[in-house]
Amino acid sequence: MKINRLLIFGFLLVQSFLFAQTKEVLFTIDNHPYYTDEFVRVYNKNLDLVKDDSQKDLDKYLDLFLGYKLKVEKANKIGLQHGTNYQNELKSYRNQLAKNYVNDSKVTNELVHEAYDRMKQEVRASHILVLVDEGALPQDTLKAYNKVLAIKKRLDAGEDFITVAQQTSEDPSVKENNGDLGYFSAFRMVYPFENAAYKTNVGQVSKPFRTRFGYHIIKVVDKRMNRGEVTVAHIMIVKPNVSDVAQHEKAKATIEDIYKKIKQGENFETLAQQFSEDKSSAGKGGVLQRFGSGQLSSEEFENVAFSLVNKNDISAPFQSQFGWHIVKLIDKHPVRTFEEMKTELEEKIRKDERSLLITNSLSKKLRAKYVIAKDQKALTKVKNLVTDDFYNQTWEQPASLKDSNVNLLTIDKAKKINTPAFINFIYTQQKANIKTKPVTKLVDELFEKFTDEQVINYYNENLENEFPEFRYVMDEYRDGLMLFDLMEKEIWNRAKSDTTGLMNFHKANIQNYQWKKRHNVDILSSTDKATIEKAQKFLKKGKSIEYIKEKLNKNGKVNVMVKSGLYEEDYDILAQYPNVGTGVTSVVVKDKYYFVVNVKNTKEAEAKEFSDCKGKVISDYQQYLENNWVDELKKEFQISVNNDVFAKVKQQLAK
């Protein structure tokens, strides 16, 4: 979904709806009217979101709103609304949004309690997967089903689960994990898989079951109380991406040196900032977002993190598939109470496939809401067309009815469904392996299921009419989605591909792309002043960094660390040397660390080459194009603002 990216627009999808009492044409774009009710609703909706009072100025807001609608008009003009990706994404979002309106409180409450009970426990399971698409042909589904039955027979006969998984599972990861999925809790797996895992006892193998991925068999290896979540900080040295043994030994030696400094009493967070190669966390002292079992891609890391008992406990260095780590425990977060989690669980259920249970419950209520009529004669005719071939999944749709317009089902006197639609529904249901007999009873059963489906479809199709707020959100998302595609086409991609424009923009705005004075340096640090003074003397004598480390890091203790590179004059500790020149600096102290710097050479302030600042130039050029875009659109379209109506809007909003 692109929903998060749409936050770039000023007109956000917030479900808080205030609208004008009257509806008049505020302005037109190429004779397309835009009304006061939408303008007032959007203005009020965003009023609390803006912090700058200038953005509350109605004249300026009208200009912003007009610019927004000009972009939408442009998107429609070039046909973006007909794009396949656009249509699919709009449909996907509507389906997602509709879930908020398809609800049954009793079923929801049962699912919430079930989910909470499961979240108190973690399951470790291994699985075997036989792939088959949800929409696979009957013969393909049957082939997969027969394969999984054959696998189950082997397991029932006593064959080793891991051996069978290695030989038969179509999950690509089986080569690495032997089918072992590790520990997980509620909402970590698709709902049918979760059900099977929690309903199978430890040491037992489940019956084959279906998910949208295919058929599964699972073996439950263990169940334990949920460990909750944990917040940790870590220092990481990345695993070299080459097979050079020396490089790997160097990485290991570095993490061991850092651990020695921690044991010597040096600050974990400061060391993380200086030496951790996990750039996303180093600046925060190595702190990671809290996580639970199964949320990271490294079980080794999770196990070490959860093994720490007390706050500020620090692990010994250990290796994962990503590199070497040292972990510090910040806090442990046990599973929260039901009351604390209730709202969060309701939201998760609405987004989860178990929401289908709620939808099915709703169909019963909708049957009472709508007038539903069926043509009994047409239904009897269908019964005569379905044969026992259905049970073998070989029944074919009668060609003579494909173009029939007989209305088999009518909902609320508005929606009419013809016989071929039901015939096709029956055909698709062969995959479900339904055993109801005789055929006449089977057709009655399928007709009720078909009616439920059609009633819910009708309800979904009319959500815009039943719920004004639903219509508002869909209208805004529709416009916002097109606008995103338009921006991507007209601004973002254009800026990235316009090499000449980028180079010219860089040249014209070169004052914005300047290096400060830069120093090529070795920065030496230590918590001991005497040690750093010795290092300073060695530097002044021209000794190498390797010589200094050999002399000062003795008896398993790391007394001095070194960072080398080309840095701007205000970088970190260099800021304390405003007029530094080539050579060895004086000793300075910062955050209980003593530093000395060897300045090997200096580059004066100069303009950055395009290659040095390409990313920022592209970003700035995109903003430049966007700033001038609305002016171009105002020339392309004919705009007429009804100033008398706008004056009335101002008076209304001033009250």
VODRENKE-491428 format. One line per 2 residues: for each residue x, y, z of C-alpha. Coordinates in nm, 3 decimals, always signed. Each point is the difference from the previous one (the first is absolute). Layout:
residues N
X:Y:Z  ... .
//
This chain:
residues 655
+0.000:+0.000:+0.000  +0.108:+0.357:-0.065 .
-0.204:+0.139:+0.287  +0.305:+0.105:+0.205 .
+0.152:+0.186:-0.293  -0.314:+0.209:-0.040 .
+0.090:+0.185:+0.317  +0.204:+0.230:-0.222 .
-0.320:+0.176:-0.091  -0.166:+0.269:+0.209 .
-0.339:-0.165:-0.027  +0.037:-0.302:+0.223 .
-0.226:-0.299:+0.052  -0.123:+0.076:+0.352 .
-0.339:-0.139:+0.095  -0.137:+0.312:+0.164 .
-0.269:+0.159:-0.209  -0.129:+0.357:+0.034 .
-0.183:+0.144:-0.295  -0.183:+0.310:-0.111 .
-0.374:+0.038:+0.039  -0.039:+0.120:-0.357 .
+0.144:-0.116:-0.328  +0.092:+0.250:-0.269 .
+0.253:+0.010:-0.280  +0.320:+0.151:+0.141 .
+0.203:-0.016:-0.322  +0.017:-0.181:-0.331 .
+0.293:-0.148:-0.190  -0.080:-0.038:-0.370 .
-0.370:+0.022:+0.097  +0.036:-0.283:+0.256 .
-0.163:+0.130:+0.321  +0.150:-0.032:+0.347 .
-0.230:+0.069:+0.293  +0.015:+0.186:+0.328 .
-0.090:-0.304:+0.212  +0.318:-0.185:-0.097 .
+0.218:+0.308:+0.050  -0.143:+0.070:+0.349 .
+0.017:-0.365:+0.103  +0.364:-0.037:-0.105 .
+0.097:+0.333:+0.158  -0.161:-0.089:+0.334 .
+0.143:-0.349:-0.011  +0.356:+0.128:-0.035 .
-0.036:+0.299:+0.229  +0.138:-0.176:+0.307 .
+0.286:-0.156:-0.196  +0.170:+0.325:-0.101 .
+0.225:+0.181:+0.243  +0.077:+0.300:-0.218 .
-0.277:+0.261:+0.033  +0.073:+0.119:-0.353 .
-0.134:-0.334:-0.126  -0.336:+0.082:+0.158 .
-0.036:+0.307:-0.223  -0.302:-0.078:-0.219 .
+0.130:+0.185:-0.305  +0.324:-0.197:+0.013 .
-0.189:-0.320:+0.070  -0.224:+0.055:-0.301 .
+0.311:+0.035:-0.214  +0.136:-0.328:+0.143 .
-0.333:-0.174:-0.056  -0.023:+0.136:-0.353 .
+0.355:-0.119:-0.073  -0.088:-0.344:+0.132 .
-0.306:-0.025:-0.224  +0.198:+0.125:-0.300 .
+0.236:-0.294:+0.044  -0.296:-0.238:+0.023 .
-0.144:+0.148:-0.320  +0.337:-0.048:-0.169 .
+0.011:-0.363:+0.114  -0.346:-0.063:-0.145 .
+0.086:+0.185:-0.318  +0.294:-0.230:-0.077 .
-0.204:-0.309:+0.092  +0.171:-0.119:+0.317 .
-0.339:-0.107:+0.139  -0.011:-0.276:-0.261 .
+0.333:-0.156:+0.097  -0.010:-0.364:+0.107 .
+0.223:+0.054:+0.303  -0.211:+0.297:+0.106 .
-0.324:-0.195:-0.033  +0.141:-0.297:+0.190 .
+0.137:+0.213:+0.280  -0.322:+0.197:+0.033 .
-0.196:-0.323:+0.017  +0.242:-0.142:+0.256 .
-0.030:+0.308:+0.218  -0.379:-0.001:-0.024 .
-0.005:-0.363:+0.109  +0.223:+0.086:+0.292 .
-0.208:+0.299:+0.103  -0.326:-0.196:-0.036 .
+0.115:-0.240:+0.272  -0.062:+0.278:+0.252 .
-0.366:-0.005:-0.098  -0.044:-0.376:-0.012 .
-0.017:-0.093:+0.363  -0.187:-0.215:+0.250 .
+0.077:+0.093:+0.360  -0.072:-0.345:+0.149 .
+0.228:-0.184:-0.242  +0.261:+0.274:+0.031 .
+0.001:-0.034:+0.378  +0.047:-0.377:-0.022 .
+0.290:+0.042:-0.241  +0.162:+0.263:+0.223 .
-0.009:-0.232:+0.302  +0.131:-0.291:-0.207 .
+0.288:+0.212:-0.130  +0.093:+0.121:+0.349 .
-0.003:-0.353:+0.143  +0.231:-0.109:-0.281 .
+0.233:+0.298:+0.045  +0.076:-0.121:+0.351 .
+0.168:-0.304:-0.154  +0.266:-0.059:-0.266 .
+0.003:-0.302:-0.227  +0.300:-0.151:-0.176 .
-0.096:-0.199:-0.306  +0.151:-0.158:-0.309 .
-0.200:-0.029:-0.319  -0.020:-0.164:-0.339 .
-0.151:+0.205:-0.283  -0.153:-0.113:-0.327 .
-0.046:+0.310:-0.213  -0.331:+0.070:-0.177 .
-0.150:+0.339:-0.084  -0.335:+0.103:+0.144 .
-0.143:+0.028:-0.348  +0.162:-0.315:-0.137 .
-0.187:-0.223:-0.241  -0.185:-0.295:+0.160 .
+0.246:-0.252:-0.141  +0.296:+0.192:+0.140 .
-0.165:+0.028:+0.340  -0.078:-0.371:-0.001 .
+0.359:-0.084:-0.093  +0.130:+0.207:+0.292 .
-0.255:-0.151:+0.237  +0.093:-0.355:-0.099 .
+0.367:+0.082:+0.048  -0.056:+0.132:+0.352 .
-0.209:-0.309:+0.086  +0.286:-0.222:-0.115 .
+0.241:+0.197:+0.219  -0.233:-0.039:+0.299 .
-0.008:-0.377:-0.052  +0.381:-0.011:+0.015 .
-0.002:+0.194:+0.326  -0.275:-0.219:+0.146 .
+0.214:-0.301:-0.087  +0.272:+0.137:+0.228 .
+0.242:+0.168:-0.241  +0.211:+0.285:+0.141 .
-0.168:+0.338:-0.048  +0.322:+0.184:-0.090 .
+0.099:-0.264:-0.257  -0.344:+0.013:-0.163 .
+0.005:+0.381:+0.005  +0.338:+0.009:-0.174 .
-0.125:-0.239:-0.269  -0.349:+0.138:-0.064 .
-0.055:+0.354:+0.128  -0.031:+0.270:-0.265 .
+0.086:+0.280:+0.241  +0.332:+0.136:-0.139 .
+0.135:+0.060:+0.352  -0.014:-0.371:+0.088 .
+0.357:-0.044:-0.124  +0.119:+0.235:+0.272 .
-0.239:-0.065:+0.288  -0.131:-0.355:-0.059 .
-0.350:+0.146:+0.019  +0.054:+0.143:+0.351 .
-0.184:+0.334:+0.029  +0.122:+0.083:+0.348 .
-0.230:+0.143:+0.269  -0.300:+0.214:-0.087 .
-0.318:+0.130:+0.156  -0.338:+0.130:-0.118 .
-0.002:+0.209:-0.320  +0.348:-0.118:-0.102 .
-0.141:-0.257:-0.245  -0.307:-0.008:-0.223 .
-0.308:-0.087:+0.202  -0.056:-0.363:-0.116 .
+0.367:-0.075:+0.073  -0.029:+0.163:+0.342 .
-0.311:-0.206:+0.075  +0.171:-0.325:-0.088 .
+0.307:+0.087:+0.209  -0.194:+0.088:+0.313 .
-0.239:-0.295:-0.032  +0.275:-0.261:-0.048 .
+0.166:-0.140:+0.312  +0.376:+0.002:+0.053 .
+0.164:-0.290:-0.183  -0.301:-0.063:-0.221 .
-0.043:+0.047:-0.375  -0.305:+0.186:-0.133 .
-0.238:-0.113:-0.270  +0.062:+0.165:-0.339 .
-0.159:+0.345:-0.021  -0.028:+0.274:-0.259 .
+0.117:+0.361:+0.000  +0.033:+0.244:-0.286 .
+0.351:-0.137:-0.061  -0.103:-0.363:-0.038 .
-0.031:-0.309:+0.218  +0.193:-0.036:+0.326 .
+0.083:-0.263:+0.256  +0.155:+0.123:+0.324 .
+0.172:-0.164:+0.291  -0.016:+0.193:+0.326 .
+0.344:-0.022:+0.160  -0.057:+0.207:+0.314 .
-0.231:+0.243:+0.176  +0.108:+0.249:+0.263 .
-0.122:+0.311:+0.176  +0.042:+0.310:-0.215 .
+0.330:+0.172:+0.082  -0.160:+0.334:-0.080 .
+0.218:+0.259:-0.168  +0.343:+0.137:+0.073 .
+0.184:+0.326:-0.065  +0.375:-0.032:-0.049 .
+0.295:+0.196:-0.132  +0.274:-0.165:-0.200 .
+0.340:+0.060:-0.148  +0.052:-0.174:-0.332 .
+0.298:-0.070:-0.221  -0.131:-0.109:-0.339 .
+0.098:-0.337:-0.139  +0.241:+0.056:-0.292 .
-0.161:-0.088:-0.333  +0.315:-0.171:-0.117 .
+0.144:-0.340:+0.091  +0.334:+0.147:+0.108 .
+0.084:-0.161:+0.336  +0.207:+0.300:+0.103 .
-0.295:+0.233:-0.046  -0.220:-0.221:+0.217 .
+0.265:-0.019:+0.269  +0.034:+0.377:-0.006 .
-0.375:+0.041:+0.055  +0.011:-0.245:+0.289 .
+0.302:+0.176:+0.151  -0.176:+0.337:-0.022 .
-0.309:-0.119:+0.188  +0.222:-0.162:+0.263 .
+0.196:+0.325:+0.043  -0.326:+0.189:+0.047 .
-0.118:-0.255:+0.257  +0.325:+0.040:+0.193 .
-0.057:+0.375:+0.012  -0.351:-0.062:+0.138 .
+0.146:-0.231:+0.266  +0.246:+0.277:+0.081 .
-0.296:+0.222:+0.088  -0.040:+0.201:-0.318 .
-0.345:+0.120:-0.101  -0.198:-0.242:-0.221 .
-0.200:+0.271:-0.179  +0.309:+0.206:-0.081 .
+0.179:-0.305:-0.137  -0.307:-0.083:-0.210 .
+0.001:+0.351:-0.145  +0.369:-0.021:-0.084 .
+0.038:-0.355:-0.126  -0.330:-0.176:-0.073 .
-0.044:-0.069:-0.371  -0.380:-0.018:+0.030 .
-0.051:+0.353:-0.128  -0.373:+0.003:+0.080 .
+0.062:-0.040:+0.374  +0.355:+0.123:+0.062 .
-0.104:+0.363:+0.029  -0.251:-0.098:+0.270 .
+0.259:-0.177:+0.211  -0.087:-0.332:-0.167 .
-0.361:-0.006:+0.122  -0.237:-0.211:-0.212 .
-0.377:+0.003:-0.018  -0.161:-0.242:+0.244 .
-0.073:-0.344:-0.142  -0.146:-0.338:+0.090 .
+0.073:-0.359:-0.094  +0.004:-0.063:-0.374 .
+0.013:+0.366:-0.097  +0.369:+0.011:-0.086 .
+0.168:-0.202:-0.272  +0.265:-0.123:+0.243 .
-0.102:-0.253:+0.264  +0.350:+0.020:+0.149 .
-0.045:+0.371:+0.065  -0.347:-0.047:+0.151 .
+0.114:-0.276:+0.233  +0.294:+0.202:+0.132 .
-0.221:+0.308:+0.047  -0.263:-0.193:+0.198 .
+0.263:-0.183:+0.205  +0.111:+0.325:+0.164 .
-0.168:+0.028:+0.340  +0.055:+0.342:+0.150 .
-0.007:+0.346:-0.152  +0.346:+0.106:-0.126 .
+0.122:-0.363:-0.017  +0.243:-0.034:-0.293 .
+0.064:-0.315:-0.202  +0.336:-0.135:-0.108 .
+0.074:+0.040:-0.373  -0.190:-0.250:-0.214 .
-0.041:-0.063:-0.369  -0.316:+0.001:-0.212 .
-0.035:-0.043:-0.375  +0.039:+0.377:-0.032 .
+0.316:+0.052:+0.203  +0.127:+0.036:+0.356 .
-0.210:+0.157:+0.278  +0.011:+0.112:+0.360 .
-0.347:+0.050:+0.152  -0.108:+0.211:+0.296 .
-0.340:-0.046:+0.164  -0.194:+0.326:+0.026 .
-0.338:-0.134:+0.115  -0.234:-0.298:-0.008 .
-0.368:+0.036:-0.089  -0.227:-0.282:+0.118 .
-0.329:-0.073:-0.178  -0.244:+0.278:+0.086 .
-0.339:-0.051:+0.160  -0.311:-0.069:-0.209 .
-0.136:+0.349:+0.072  +0.324:+0.159:-0.115 .
+0.004:-0.199:-0.325  -0.371:-0.014:-0.088 .
-0.007:+0.295:-0.242  +0.324:-0.108:-0.168 .
-0.130:-0.355:-0.045  -0.325:+0.124:-0.153 .
+0.201:+0.198:-0.253  +0.219:-0.299:-0.082 .
-0.304:-0.221:-0.049  -0.153:+0.250:-0.242 .
+0.318:-0.024:-0.209  +0.034:-0.377:+0.035 .
-0.169:-0.270:-0.207  -0.199:-0.109:+0.306 .
-0.214:+0.307:-0.073  -0.176:-0.228:-0.252 .
-0.170:-0.168:+0.294  -0.144:+0.337:+0.093 .
-0.110:+0.061:-0.357  -0.181:-0.335:-0.016 .
-0.185:+0.081:+0.319  -0.103:+0.332:-0.150 .
-0.166:-0.170:-0.297  -0.274:-0.131:+0.228 .
-0.083:+0.352:+0.112  +0.004:+0.126:-0.358 .
-0.250:-0.266:-0.102  -0.240:+0.154:+0.250 .
+0.080:+0.352:-0.123  -0.057:-0.055:-0.373 .
-0.291:-0.142:-0.197  +0.132:-0.316:-0.167 .
-0.192:-0.183:-0.272  +0.093:-0.313:-0.193 .
-0.148:-0.155:-0.313  -0.086:-0.353:+0.113 .
-0.056:-0.123:-0.356  +0.343:+0.119:-0.107 .
+0.155:-0.163:+0.307  -0.173:-0.331:-0.077 .
+0.140:+0.018:-0.353  +0.350:+0.041:+0.141 .
-0.050:-0.305:+0.222  -0.076:-0.206:-0.307 .
+0.325:+0.112:-0.163  +0.240:-0.095:+0.281 .
+0.111:-0.364:+0.001  +0.199:-0.229:+0.228 .
+0.308:+0.099:-0.198  +0.016:+0.292:+0.246 .
+0.131:-0.233:+0.272  +0.281:-0.112:-0.226 .
+0.075:+0.362:-0.092  -0.073:-0.081:-0.366 .
-0.336:+0.172:-0.041  -0.003:+0.259:-0.281 .
-0.224:+0.302:-0.044  -0.275:-0.049:-0.260 .
+0.087:+0.208:-0.305  -0.370:+0.069:-0.070 .
-0.036:+0.221:+0.311  +0.308:+0.218:-0.040 .
-0.199:+0.281:-0.165  -0.321:-0.042:+0.201 .
-0.145:+0.320:+0.146  -0.249:-0.168:+0.235 .
+0.010:+0.178:+0.338  +0.051:-0.272:+0.256 .
+0.050:+0.229:+0.300  -0.111:+0.358:+0.075 .
+0.126:+0.203:+0.298  -0.193:+0.301:+0.128 .
-0.171:+0.035:-0.341  +0.324:+0.158:-0.122 .
+0.259:-0.265:-0.068  -0.090:-0.284:-0.237 .
+0.221:-0.307:-0.037  -0.054:-0.233:-0.297 .
+0.018:-0.378:-0.019  +0.347:-0.025:-0.166 .
+0.152:+0.181:+0.300  -0.127:-0.272:+0.234 .
+0.101:-0.275:-0.243  +0.354:+0.138:-0.003 .
-0.005:+0.019:+0.381  -0.094:-0.368:+0.020 .
+0.281:-0.087:-0.239  +0.259:+0.178:+0.217 .
-0.126:-0.172:+0.316  +0.117:-0.340:-0.125 .
+0.341:+0.090:+0.141  -0.147:+0.005:+0.352 .
-0.058:-0.377:-0.018  -0.356:+0.034:+0.135 .
-0.161:-0.341:+0.069  -0.367:+0.100:+0.048 .
-0.234:-0.245:-0.175  -0.226:-0.030:-0.195 .
+0.079:+0.262:-0.263  -0.328:+0.185:+0.057 .
+0.093:+0.055:+0.365  +0.350:+0.101:-0.103 .
-0.138:+0.269:-0.235  -0.228:+0.133:+0.277 .
+0.300:+0.022:+0.233  +0.212:+0.177:-0.261 .
-0.285:+0.238:-0.082  -0.012:+0.115:+0.363 .
+0.377:+0.052:-0.004  -0.031:+0.184:-0.332 .
-0.278:+0.219:+0.141  +0.215:+0.092:+0.302 .
+0.282:+0.097:-0.232  -0.223:+0.210:-0.223 .
-0.170:+0.174:+0.295  +0.337:+0.101:+0.142 .
+0.117:+0.112:-0.344  -0.311:+0.215:-0.035 .
+0.060:+0.148:+0.345  +0.362:+0.075:-0.090 .
-0.097:+0.154:-0.331  -0.233:+0.241:+0.180 .
+0.223:+0.106:+0.288  +0.042:+0.344:-0.162 .
-0.378:+0.047:+0.009  -0.047:-0.136:+0.352 .
+0.297:+0.176:+0.163  +0.090:+0.356:-0.113 .
+0.333:-0.017:+0.183  +0.092:-0.309:-0.203 .
-0.070:+0.192:-0.320  +0.213:+0.295:+0.115 .
+0.300:-0.220:+0.077  -0.028:-0.185:-0.330 .
-0.025:+0.326:-0.197  +0.309:+0.137:+0.171 .
+0.196:-0.321:-0.040  -0.098:-0.020:-0.366 .
+0.131:+0.352:-0.060  +0.308:-0.052:+0.217 .
+0.095:-0.323:-0.174  -0.023:+0.160:-0.342 .
+0.196:+0.297:+0.127  +0.277:-0.226:+0.125 .
+0.023:-0.168:-0.342  -0.002:+0.341:-0.166 .
+0.278:+0.132:+0.224  +0.202:-0.312:-0.071 .
-0.046:+0.045:-0.375  +0.028:+0.378:-0.032 .
+0.242:+0.091:+0.280  +0.190:-0.280:+0.173 .
+0.089:-0.219:-0.298  +0.057:+0.305:-0.215 .
+0.245:+0.141:+0.250  +0.190:-0.327:+0.024 .
+0.031:-0.049:-0.376  +0.057:+0.360:-0.111 .
+0.380:-0.013:+0.007  +0.046:+0.334:-0.178 .
-0.252:+0.171:+0.227  +0.167:-0.140:+0.310 .
+0.346:+0.108:-0.109  -0.122:+0.350:-0.085 .
-0.190:+0.025:+0.330  +0.312:-0.110:+0.189 .
+0.207:+0.260:-0.179  -0.254:+0.280:+0.049 .
-0.032:-0.075:+0.372  +0.361:-0.097:+0.071 .
-0.001:+0.218:+0.315  -0.226:-0.263:+0.162 .
+0.243:-0.284:-0.069  +0.326:+0.085:+0.174 .
+0.251:-0.200:+0.195  +0.127:+0.158:+0.316 .
+0.371:-0.024:+0.067  +0.085:-0.373:+0.032 .
+0.278:-0.174:+0.187  +0.153:-0.339:-0.076 .
+0.056:-0.125:+0.353  +0.065:-0.279:+0.247 .
-0.212:+0.057:+0.314  +0.133:-0.182:+0.306 .
-0.211:-0.036:+0.315  +0.044:-0.142:+0.350 .
-0.159:+0.029:+0.342  +0.346:+0.039:+0.150 .
+0.174:+0.338:-0.036  +0.349:-0.146:+0.046 .
-0.061:-0.253:-0.277  -0.114:+0.264:-0.249 .
+0.301:+0.216:+0.091  +0.228:-0.294:-0.080 .
-0.183:-0.043:-0.331  +0.052:+0.370:-0.068 .
+0.376:-0.037:+0.052  +0.014:-0.299:-0.233 .
-0.189:+0.194:-0.268  +0.240:+0.291:+0.029 .
+0.287:-0.243:-0.051  -0.166:-0.122:-0.321 .
-0.095:-0.343:+0.131  -0.269:-0.194:-0.191 .
-0.345:-0.075:+0.136  +0.083:-0.372:+0.008 .
+0.313:+0.077:+0.209  -0.200:+0.213:+0.244 .
-0.270:-0.265:+0.049  +0.264:-0.267:+0.048 .
+0.174:+0.205:+0.269  -0.307:+0.122:+0.188 .
-0.245:-0.289:-0.030  +0.168:-0.266:+0.211 .
-0.094:-0.287:+0.229  -0.342:-0.043:-0.163 .
-0.101:+0.361:+0.073  -0.112:+0.244:-0.268 .
+0.124:+0.336:+0.122  -0.019:+0.194:-0.324 .
-0.236:-0.012:-0.300  +0.055:+0.166:-0.340 .
-0.234:+0.137:-0.264  +0.143:+0.120:-0.332 .
-0.149:+0.186:-0.296  -0.073:+0.329:-0.176 .
-0.236:+0.213:+0.213  -0.135:+0.354:-0.012 .
+0.146:+0.244:+0.250  -0.303:-0.006:+0.232 .
-0.024:-0.380:+0.016  -0.026:-0.130:+0.357 .
+0.322:+0.067:+0.192  +0.152:+0.206:-0.285 .
-0.237:+0.282:+0.095  +0.223:+0.058:+0.304 .
+0.291:+0.087:-0.235  -0.131:+0.304:-0.192 .
+0.335:+0.098:-0.153  +0.168:-0.338:-0.017 .
+0.286:-0.045:-0.243  +0.200:-0.294:-0.125 .
+0.165:-0.200:+0.277  -0.085:-0.131:+0.345 .
-0.253:+0.193:+0.209  -0.020:+0.061:+0.370 .
-0.195:-0.236:+0.225  -0.367:+0.087:+0.061 .
-0.268:-0.168:+0.209  -0.364:-0.072:-0.088 .
-0.250:-0.224:+0.180  +0.271:-0.147:+0.224 .
+0.213:-0.090:-0.303  +0.336:+0.152:-0.084 .
+0.081:+0.065:-0.367  +0.299:+0.087:-0.211 .
-0.010:+0.051:-0.376  +0.265:-0.046:-0.264 .
-0.088:+0.228:-0.293  +0.172:-0.147:-0.305 .
-0.120:+0.259:-0.248  -0.281:+0.251:-0.052 .
-0.232:+0.084:-0.286  -0.130:+0.354:-0.010 .
-0.369:+0.079:-0.032  -0.118:-0.061:-0.356 .
-0.303:-0.073:-0.212  -0.125:-0.355:-0.003 .
+0.016:-0.191:-0.323  -0.340:-0.111:-0.128 .
+0.085:-0.362:+0.087  +0.066:+0.103:+0.363 .
-0.348:+0.143:+0.051  -0.217:-0.163:-0.265 .
-0.268:-0.114:+0.245  -0.050:+0.348:+0.146 .
+0.003:+0.162:-0.344  -0.274:-0.237:-0.118 .
-0.207:+0.078:+0.310  +0.046:+0.376:-0.041 .
-0.075:-0.018:-0.373  -0.321:-0.193:+0.069 .
-0.109:+0.272:+0.241  +0.087:+0.268:-0.255 .
-0.208:-0.169:-0.270  -0.294:-0.044:+0.237 .
+0.010:+0.363:+0.112  -0.034:+0.116:-0.361 .
-0.243:-0.269:-0.105  -0.323:+0.157:+0.129 .
+0.075:+0.322:-0.189  +0.029:-0.207:-0.318 .
-0.329:-0.177:+0.074  -0.179:+0.332:+0.054 .
+0.094:+0.091:-0.356  -0.111:-0.339:-0.134 .
-0.350:-0.002:+0.153  -0.277:+0.260:+0.004 .
-0.077:+0.095:+0.361  -0.296:+0.201:+0.129 .
-0.035:+0.077:+0.374  -0.339:+0.113:+0.134 .
+0.119:+0.277:+0.231  -0.348:+0.075:+0.137 .
-0.041:-0.362:+0.109  +0.352:+0.000:+0.148 .
-0.087:+0.310:+0.202  -0.297:-0.187:+0.150 .
+0.227:-0.293:+0.085  +0.234:+0.234:+0.185 .
-0.290:+0.138:+0.202  -0.121:-0.349:+0.084 .
+0.343:-0.120:+0.117  +0.058:+0.318:+0.202 .
-0.298:-0.078:+0.226 .
//
